[in-house]
Amino acid sequence: MTPRALEGMKIVEYCNMVSGPYCSKLLADMGAEVLKIEPPHTGDDSRRRGPFPGDIPHQEKSGLFLYLNSNKKGLTLDVKKPEGKKIFKKLVEKTDVLIEDRPPGELEALDLGYEKLKSLNPGLIMISITPYGDRGPFKDYKAYQLNTVHVSGQGYLLPIPALDMDRPPVKVGGHSSGFDVGLVAVVAVTAAFYWKVLTGKGQYIEMSKQEALMSMQRVESVTFANDQVVISRGGDQVRRMPGGIMPCKDGYIVVVMPEEHQWQALVKLIGDPEWAKEDGCQNALVRSENAGQINEWIMEWTMQHTKEEIFRRGQALSCPIAPVNTAEDIYHSEQFKARNFFVDLEHPVLGKIPFPSSAYRFSKTPWQLVQAAPMLGEHNEEIYGRHLGYSNEELAALKNEGVF
Amino acid sequence: MNNGPLAGIRVTEFTSAWAGPYATCLLGFLGAEVIKVESRRRLDHARNLSFSTGRRFSGPNESSVFNNLNLNKKSVTLNLSKPKAVEIAKQLVRVSDVVMENMRPGVIPRLGLGYEVLRDIKSDLIYLSSSSCGQTGPEREYVGYAPTFAALGGVSHITGYEDWPPSNFMGSMDLRSATTSTFVILAALIYRQRTGEGQYIDLASQETIAVLAGDLFLDYFMNHRVAGRKGNKDEVLAPHNCYRCQGEDNWVSIAVATDEEWQALCRVMGKPELMEDARFSSSKGRLKNQGVLDEIINQWTMDRDYYEVTKVLQEAGVGSAPSLSSEGLFQDPHLQARGVYFQVDHPVMGKDWVVGPPWRFSETPARIQRHSPLLGEHNEEIFGQMLGLSGEEMAELEKEEVIY
């Protein structure tokens, strides 16, 4: 059997939507056992979000849920009911890590806070992922992904350039920022687990989504503090470098040239045009002053060529240039194909469908899709019955009471 | 002394720009000793240039960008085009746990520092190669930076307004790749701790971006729908946008998920009559009529302060938050109360603001211990004290431009 990097690591996930589930998915995909707790009947909110085949909602067919919960086991549990609370404690007693994203104070109010859980399981690692952390003046503020994105600075520091400042700053497309948060969280969880493997000790990790997202723009986030530069979403600063997104015959390309030889490569790609011989093009400093004019010259050329042509010819000259890809372009990309980026997912309700894998190829412990995301409560019997020792009668009674 | 979770782990890195350096910077926050191998022969461009402000620096030790991405590290200078320098690098690897490099695929094996060679020197070595497109496939040697792999990975196409060109992403996209690298190195360390085995990891930055849109690929597979740009809009929530506030280019984000939140918003705006308006009574109706709603909300917010709008909406249970710029972040009361910004003493730049690690560990705090290293600052400590080169040997190697 192919070894898994995180074989033997045990995780209980009590999270909703994107960030927490993505954090534990990354671990499950590497072989950790993840028990995902969902509320009975409704399940994770992502089950009610698209995409659905034919846009017809179905709790087992949400693309978002399927993507975020691969390789996990699914339980339903009403943690607010007394018996549900008891089961929650039993699950936590046997785990290495609890990943939770409830509002600050909610688990304490149920007598399920870190101190209580630690008394049951001294080696427990617990991470709380909340919009603003568990202290500070805004800690109890409600935030959806849109709010977290904008309060982290991404509206000003990420997508550029804004063509019209009368329109609001924009978020990154899709659920990208929710994924970012899960990615930052998983670093803390794996680091704490490494330390647990060494010492046997657990700990508590507090993480605010606002800070997790800020960490991804840490360079841009200090420009005001250090240089009193307020980065403009209009891209004024970046416009001082020739390059950027440019229209071409059949879409857009992007080019970026931090090194002199890369500029030379672009000039060669364009066919050594006369304008490139002008004084304003001779070094990076003067080019930064003429970036607007230079970009117009470059675009005159790009508009006459296709993205494929510009990409291949530019890269052959070692110029950092690329097409702006859609999901469809990526699926058909020879590079993504050659690296088997898409694998086949077999799902009992959905059937067979391509599925994105991972960004890394381990020589010994490869990423694996072992099982599809769980159906609602799919592993209740296995975990509550065989694992925690509830009898069939007890399980039936608990089900009747609505515990799961 | 350092007591982070990775205390005792030594990382040798051959990386430049942002994606490599920040990955090992995170390991350094977690307590690892990180030795950066660099050379004035081809300086890390983060020492020369700020992608975020367009600023070019006059010397190698004046970059706030470099400082922010290379905290806690040690720097040695080796000119790897010289065989003697390669031999010294190998000695360094012999006493390291992890090697990371992000040169163009094929370069580091040609230098004689590929995984196969280094594995023979250190059998349980963890070795990560980070590149734009990966180490395999027809485009493996294509060059790229954040803007190109953001475009190749699909995030440029889906970010911005429908009627605008795609968005350009600068250096901060690298930090998604970097954070992914940190996670996989940690997973490999856990596997090594359990089995005694190291391994090789091939990470592709364009794939680290593509995985953040997993649900959009599934939409393409399920419905042949190619996701495009849609500003701040959501599939389900409405209103869901940023609204103009008092001041220059100030905006507040507001997201409404439920009927209760909608009614609360109407009351706060002093427009209870909207609750009776059939167009807005269901979430479907609000989604359909969000353009009208956006205008109504803008009328209410435009003469108000964005923190004031946030406060009154939060008191009524509506998700809202200011959209912060680099200035707004630095002055945000919540971030200030949580001590997110740190001032680091730098021998050349003086005081430099950086962003702290994004997690709070109860037992093994992640820490900023010192400023980023000056170019070659630790040559004496590493080559002399650690590897045992004498003063004369080092002087000779400097003359030969081996230590360079």
Interface residues (C-beta under 8 A of the other chain):
Chain A: P3 A5 L6 E7 G8 M9 L26 M30 R49 G50 P51 F52 P53 G54 D55 G63 L64 L66 Y67 L68 Y132 G133 R135 G136 P137 F138 K139 Y141 K142 A143 Y144 Q145 L146 N147 T148 V149 H150 V151 S152 G153 G155 Y156 L157 L158 P159 I160 P161 L163 M165 R167 P168 P169 V170 K171 V172 G173 G174 H175 S176 F179 D180 L183 V184 A185 V186 V187 A188 T190 A191 A192 F193 Y194 W195 V197 L198 K201 G202 Q203 Y204 I205 E206 M207 S208 Q210 E211 A212 M214 S215 M216 Q217 R218 V219 E220 S221 V222 T223 F224 A225 N226 D227 V229 V230 I231 R233 G235 Q237 V238 R239 R240 M241 G243 G244 I245 P247 Y252 I253 V254 V255 V256 P258 E259 Q262 A284 L285 S288 Q315 S318 C319 P320 I321 A322 P323 V324 N325 T326 A327 E328 D329 I330 Y331 S333 E334 Q335 F336 A338 R339 F341 F342 I353 P354 F355 P356 S358 A359 Y360 R361 F362 S363 K364 T365
Chain B: G4 P5 L6 W18 Y22 L26 L30 H45 L49 S50 F51 S52 T53 G54 R55 R56 S64 V65 N68 L69 C133 G134 Q135 T136 G137 P138 E139 R140 Y142 V143 G144 Y145 A146 P147 T148 F149 A150 A151 L152 G153 G154 V155 S156 H157 I158 T159 G160 Y161 W164 P165 P166 S167 N168 F169 M170 G171 S172 L175 R176 S177 T179 T180 T182 F183 V184 L186 A187 A188 L189 I190 Y191 Q193 R194 T195 E197 Q199 Y200 I201 D202 L203 A204 S205 Q206 E207 T208 A210 V211 L212 A213 G214 D215 L216 F217 L218 D219 Y220 F221 M222 N223 R225 V226 A227 G228 R229 K230 G231 N232 D234 E235 V236 L237 H240 N241 C242 Y243 R244 D249 W251 S253 I254 A255 A257 T310 Q314 G317 V318 G319 S320 A321 P322 S323 L324 S325 S326 E327 G328 L329 F330 D332 P333 H334 L335 A337 R338 V340 Y341 D352 W353 V354 V355 P357 P358 W359 R360 F361 S362 E363 T364 A366
